């Protein structure tokens, strides 16, 4: 079996590999951001600070929840787009393969011409999935984590409201 290096695979994939690399870096950056931003102490501290400063606690709580969920959606976008970029590479690779054969009909179908196009098709599909699968797993993890943090915020806000209501009754 012929083993190819990462550099060879990158070369076979063509310019779309840079697009996939960009999605990969972006996805990793979003994961790192969410790991920190959704840490219990970071999220609850910042959210409770915003609630204390807000005039309308319900509206502010809804904004905090929407913002937490929208940050997670970036991972879903990466997971959806990366395979499509890989599919675009597949189509372009096949176009290249069959276009090369069609333009070289007089010399007969050379396996090398076909192999180059098929290599691009396979490599971009593989790398598109390599980017998308971890992004989708991270999306599922962080979506659940955001829901958990929002529920914790609701509990903390209810405790705050109860404490303030009892202070008003006593004062």
C-alpha positions as CSV (number, residue, x, y, z in Angstrom):
1,X,0.0,0.0,0.0
2,X,1.3,3.4,-0.9
3,X,1.5,5.8,2.1
4,X,1.4,9.4,1.3
5,X,2.7,12.2,3.5
6,X,0.7,15.1,4.8
7,X,2.5,17.4,2.4
8,X,1.6,15.2,-0.6
9,X,-2.0,15.1,0.5
10,X,-2.0,18.9,1.0
11,X,-0.6,19.3,-2.6
12,X,-3.2,16.9,-4.0
13,X,-6.0,18.8,-2.3
14,X,-5.2,22.1,-4.0
15,X,-6.3,25.5,-3.0
16,X,-9.3,24.3,-1.1
17,X,-7.0,22.9,1.5
18,X,-6.3,26.5,2.6
19,X,-10.1,27.0,3.0
20,X,-10.4,23.9,5.1
21,X,-7.4,24.9,7.1
22,X,-9.0,28.2,7.8
23,X,-12.2,26.5,9.0
24,X,-10.1,24.2,11.2
25,X,-8.3,27.1,12.8
26,X,-11.6,29.1,13.2
27,X,-13.3,26.0,14.7
28,X,-10.5,25.5,17.2
29,X,-10.5,29.2,18.2
30,X,-14.3,29.0,18.8
31,X,-13.8,25.9,20.9
32,X,-11.1,27.5,23.0
33,X,-13.3,30.6,23.4
34,X,-16.3,28.6,24.5
35,X,-14.2,26.5,26.9
36,X,-13.2,29.6,28.7
37,X,-16.4,31.7,28.3
38,X,-18.6,28.8,29.5
39,X,-16.6,27.9,32.5
40,X,-19.0,28.1,35.4
41,X,-17.2,30.8,37.4
42,X,-16.6,33.0,34.3
43,X,-20.1,32.6,32.8
44,X,-22.1,33.0,36.1
45,X,-19.9,35.9,37.4
46,X,-20.3,37.9,34.1
47,X,-24.0,37.1,33.7
48,X,-24.9,38.0,37.3
49,X,-22.9,41.2,37.0
50,X,-25.0,42.1,33.9
51,X,-28.2,41.1,35.6
52,X,-27.4,43.3,38.6
53,X,-26.8,46.3,36.3
54,X,-29.9,45.7,34.2
55,X,-33.3,47.4,34.7
56,X,-35.2,44.5,33.1
57,X,-33.8,41.3,34.5
58,X,-36.0,39.1,32.2
59,X,-34.9,40.8,29.0
60,X,-31.3,40.8,30.1
61,X,-31.4,37.1,31.0
62,X,-32.9,36.4,27.5
63,X,-30.1,38.4,25.9
64,X,-27.5,36.5,27.9
65,X,-29.0,33.1,26.9
66,X,-29.3,34.1,23.2
67,X,-25.7,35.2,23.2
68,X,-24.5,32.0,24.8
69,X,-26.4,29.9,22.3
70,X,-25.3,32.0,19.3
71,X,-21.7,31.6,20.1
72,X,-22.1,27.8,20.0
73,X,-23.8,28.0,16.6
74,X,-20.5,29.0,15.0
75,X,-19.4,25.4,15.5
76,X,-22.5,24.1,13.7
77,X,-21.7,26.4,10.8
78,X,-18.2,25.0,10.6
79,X,-19.5,21.5,10.8
80,X,-22.0,22.2,8.0
81,X,-19.7,24.1,5.6
82,X,-16.5,22.1,5.8
83,X,-17.9,18.9,4.2
84,X,-19.4,21.1,1.5
85,X,-16.0,22.6,0.8
86,X,-14.7,19.0,0.7
87,X,-17.5,18.1,-1.8
88,X,-16.6,21.1,-3.9
89,X,-13.0,19.7,-4.0
90,X,-14.5,16.3,-5.0
91,X,-16.4,17.9,-7.9
92,X,-13.4,20.0,-9.0
93,X,-11.1,16.9,-8.8
94,X,-13.5,14.8,-10.9
95,X,-13.8,17.7,-13.4
96,X,-10.1,17.9,-13.6
97,X,-9.7,14.2,-14.0
98,X,-12.3,13.8,-16.8
99,X,-11.4,17.1,-18.4
100,X,-7.8,15.9,-18.6
101,X,-8.9,12.6,-20.2
102,X,-11.2,14.4,-22.7
103,X,-8.5,16.8,-23.8
104,X,-6.0,14.0,-24.2
105,X,-8.2,11.6,-26.2
106,X,-5.7,11.2,-29.0
107,X,-3.1,9.8,-26.6
108,X,-5.6,7.5,-24.8
109,X,-6.7,7.8,-21.3
110,X,-3.6,8.1,-19.2
111,X,-4.0,6.8,-15.7
112,X,-1.8,9.6,-14.3
113,X,-4.2,12.3,-15.5
114,X,-7.2,10.4,-13.9
115,X,-5.3,9.7,-10.7
116,X,-4.4,13.4,-10.1
117,X,-8.0,14.5,-10.3
118,X,-9.3,11.6,-8.2
119,X,-6.5,12.3,-5.6
120,X,-7.8,15.8,-5.2
121,X,-11.4,14.6,-4.9
122,X,-10.5,12.0,-2.2
123,X,-8.2,14.3,-0.2
124,X,-10.5,17.3,0.0
125,X,-13.4,15.0,1.0
126,X,-11.3,13.4,3.8
127,X,-10.1,16.8,5.1
128,X,-13.6,18.3,4.9
129,X,-14.8,15.5,7.2
130,X,-11.7,15.8,9.5
131,X,-12.7,19.4,10.1
132,X,-16.5,18.8,10.3
133,X,-16.7,15.8,12.6
134,X,-14.8,17.3,15.6
135,X,-16.7,20.6,15.1
136,X,-20.0,18.7,15.2
137,X,-18.9,16.9,18.4
138,X,-17.8,20.1,20.0
139,X,-21.1,21.8,19.0
140,X,-23.1,19.0,20.7
141,X,-20.9,19.3,23.9
142,X,-21.0,23.1,24.1
143,X,-24.7,23.3,23.2
144,X,-25.4,21.1,26.2
145,X,-22.9,23.0,28.3
146,X,-24.6,26.4,27.4
147,X,-28.0,25.0,28.3
148,X,-26.6,23.9,31.7
149,X,-25.0,27.3,32.3
150,X,-28.3,29.1,31.4
151,X,-30.2,26.8,33.9
152,X,-27.6,27.6,36.6
153,X,-28.0,31.3,35.8
154,X,-31.8,31.0,36.2
155,X,-31.4,29.4,39.6
156,X,-28.9,32.1,40.7
157,X,-31.3,34.8,39.4
158,X,-34.2,33.3,41.3
159,X,-32.2,33.2,44.5
160,X,-31.2,36.9,43.9
161,X,-34.8,37.9,43.3
162,X,-35.9,36.0,46.4
163,X,-33.2,37.6,48.5
164,X,-34.0,41.1,47.3
165,X,-37.7,40.5,47.9
166,X,-37.1,39.4,51.4
167,X,-34.9,42.4,52.0
168,X,-37.7,44.7,50.8
169,X,-40.1,43.0,53.1
170,X,-37.8,43.4,56.1
171,X,-36.7,46.9,55.2
